[in-house]
Amino acid sequence: MYLGEEDQISYLANAIFVAHADGATSPRAAAALEEIRGSIGATKNTYEIARKRATSGAYSLTDIGNFAAQVSNLADMLYVCAIDREISGAKKQMISAFSKSTTLTEEQISILTKDVIARIKQKQISITCPACKTTVNADAKFCPKCGVSLVATPSTSEFDIPISGYAIEFCESTSASFPSALKFAQTASSFSSCLRNKKTWYLASWPVDAFEDVVRMADLLSGIRNKRCYLNGQELEWGELFGFVWCAAERSKAYRPAEYCFGKADNHLNPWGCTQARMDWTEWASWFSYGRFEKQGLLRASYVWVFDKDRIKHELMTNLHRVRYCPHLRMRLVEAVLRSIPERVQITDNGPWKYNRAYEETPGSIKIVEVERSNGMELRQEYFADGVRPRGIHILSDILKRAFAEAGITDVRYDAIVS
């Protein structure tokens, strides 16, 4: 089988890549890789190029040559994995994904695997002890001279979690999304692996300004149970750091993503720029009743509504806490909107605010008597009010105009939100 140099590099890189899937390569696997190099006529320089490519952290298995070359490459990948008598879940995932690209049937792959096992039994491979350099039969688990282990062992069972930025660790899995998650993790700023209880764990980390990549990683791991996340060296609950992921995914599908955050897409308009605030600008929103009525005037016969902004802020912060790491959350805008809401509201006929009618008298409510006269007739209405309500969205336009200017919002226009 003839392979050009580039195909030789890819052929070897595939074998090296699966050999390193557990984070370490045993002397047996190293000997098998050297045997494969010789079988395809590759030079040591070609092997070194392939090794650097396979261990770069951004490599994925690559189809090479014709069908025969691909089958041969698959057989050699199986060979280098099975040489240690046990193939980890991570290696199985990689080989399974590659074998599908060759269009081999399950029966053909089963036959190929049996051939590889027979090949291992028949082959007498000698390896060199990494400690004392003694030539040892490949079947030996320990060097007969110095006693050092000749099977793959990870350098550590624990990761060094970076003290800055984001980090995610996850375990090998049979989940359908695992190959994609592993492939993406290998493109992270830092990537490593280790063995714990015979299972391979992986750690991928990113700087603080690469949160969109972190979100992508979290989305790929949504179907995988064994995972952990860290921020600046501290472990966080998964839901605490990624509670917003599903919402961000919906935002990415929206026609106008920035407007999505204001609830315009589903007609649940909110002034805070986050649908998860759950404090919409609607006549039935309860937060318009957070405050109190105060008497005013010389005779103390009329009332003015005073918003309780501390309570509004408390509920806002409580609702936004679980999505506080969302990169689309603009806390400067949230605070600017809160400041732009009027401190006191005077109710006037046809004004921007009106009383909120309560079904019955409640603590803090006031009794309102409204009289309408028309054609000599008098219509008298009496009800209790426990707060105020906006009369339409015109007042919201003024609030957003001031808040957008204060927060420096330029990617979306305030008038586009209320139009």
Protein Blocks (a to p, Z undefined) as FASTA:
>chain_A
ZZdfklmmmmmmmmmmmmmmnopacfklmmmmmmmmmmnopafklmmmmmmmmmnopacc
ddehjfklmmmmmmmmmmmmmmnopacfklmmmmmmmmmmnopafklmmmmmmmmmmmmm
mpccddddfklopacdfkbmbdfklopafbdcdfbfbdcddfedjdddddddfbfklmmm
mmmmmmmmbdcdddeehiacddddddfklmmmmmmmmmmmmmpmbdcddeehiacdfklm
mmmmmmmmmmmmpmblmlmmnommnopacfkopaklopacdfklmklmgccdddedjkop
accddddfklmmmmmmmmmmmmmmpmkbcfklmmmmmmmpcfbdcddehiabdcdddfbd
cehiacddddddeehiacddddddfbdcdehjklmmmmmmmmmmmnopakbcfklmmZZ
